[in-house]
């Protein structure tokens, strides 16, 4: 049974502002080379966003997965650009080699996006399995609660 989705309001706008602030904090921490826990949030951020959109607009899991895949690739591109900026800002030894074009942020961002094209499939698969398991548990719990 689907419920009526409420129109977009101030809470949604504040959520977008909060999400943008978290993205800026993650990117700043990556460029500075600090904030390990922010890096972990950064890895799970596309799934968090897709889950929030799925919950907010009451979409199906395949629809959320269709949103998650390009979001993951875009987040990989941003992560590559940010890592490249971090690489440029830090001093390196003579023996450290750069064979992937890390000094060029857009080039390295595209390289990272290419990696996430493949890794994103596994990421989306893990999200789909987790979403299916959670929905099965919630359905079983609500069925048990309704039968009392």
N, C-alpha and C positions, 0 to 999 in steps of 0.2 A: 504494500500500500504506500503510495507516494503522497507526501504532504506538499502543500503549496509552498513554493519558495518565496521568501520575503524579498521585496525589492532591495536593491543595493542602497546602503545607507552610510551613515557616518562611521559606524563600527567597521565596515568594510574598508573605508578610506583610511582609517587609523591602522588597520591591519596591514595595508599596503605600505604605509609610512614606516611601521615597525619592521616589516620585512626588508625594506630598503635600508634601514639603519643597520640591521643585522648583516646584510650583504656588505655594506661599507666597512663595518667592523671586521668582518672576516677577511676582506681584501686587504685592509690596512694591516692586520695582524700577519697575514701571509707575506706582504711586502717587507715588513720589519723583521720577519722570521721569529715572531713570538706567538703566543696564544695557541698552544697545542689543542686545548679543548675547543677552541673556535674552529680549528681545522676539522675536527670530528663533526661538529655541527654543520660545517660546510659540505662534508661528504653526504650527509643525510638531508641537506636542505631541499634538494629537488623533490624528494619523497615527501617531506613535510609539507611543501607547498601543494603537491598533487593531492595529498590526503586532505588538506584543508579545503581545497577546491572541490574535491569529491564530497566532502561532508557538507560544505556550504550550499552547493548547488544540487545536491542529492543525485549525483550521476552514478552510472554503473562503473564497475571496476574496469572493463575494457575501455570505457571513455577516459577514465583517469589514467590508464596506461598510455593511451594515445596522447594525452597531454604531457605525461611524464617523460616520454622518450625524447621529443625535441627540447624539452626543458633541460634534460640531462646533458644533451649535446651542447646546448647554449651555455650551461653552467661549466662544462668542461672547457669551452673556449675561453670563458672569463677566467677560469682557474689557470689556464696556460698563459694568458696575457699577464696575470698578476704574478705568477711564478717567474716569468721573464723579467718583469720589473724588479723583483727581488734579486734575481741573478745579477742584473746590471748594477744594482746599488751595493752589492757586497764585494769585497776584495777577494781575488783568487790567486792561487799559486801559479807558477809558471807551468806546472805539470798538469793542471786541470784543463781538460780539453772540452771543447764545445763542438760537437759534431751534429747537433740537432737544430742549430740556429736559435739558441736561447737569447742571443743579443737582439733579436728582432721580435718584438712582442706579438705582432699580428701573425707572423710566420709560425711562431711557437704555439700561439693560440689555436691556429688551424691544425697544427700537428696534434695538440691535445684533443681537439674536437674529433679528429679522425680516430683517435684511440677510443673516445667515448662513444663513437658510432657502434663499435663492437661491444665494449664493456657496458654500454647503456642497455643493450638487449638483456644481459644478465641482471642488471640492476632492476629493469622493469619486470623481469620474470620473478625476482625475489619479492618485489613490491606486490605483484599480483597474487603470489602464493600467500604472503602475509595478510593481504586484504581479504582473500578468500577464507583463510583460517579464522580471522577475527569475525567476519560476518557469519560464519558457521557457528562459532561459539555464542555470539550474540543472539542468533536465531534460536539456538537450542535453549539458551537461558530464558529468553522471552517466552518460548513455548512452555517451558516448565513453570514459569511464573504465572502464565495465563491459565494453566490447567488447575491451579490451586483454588 
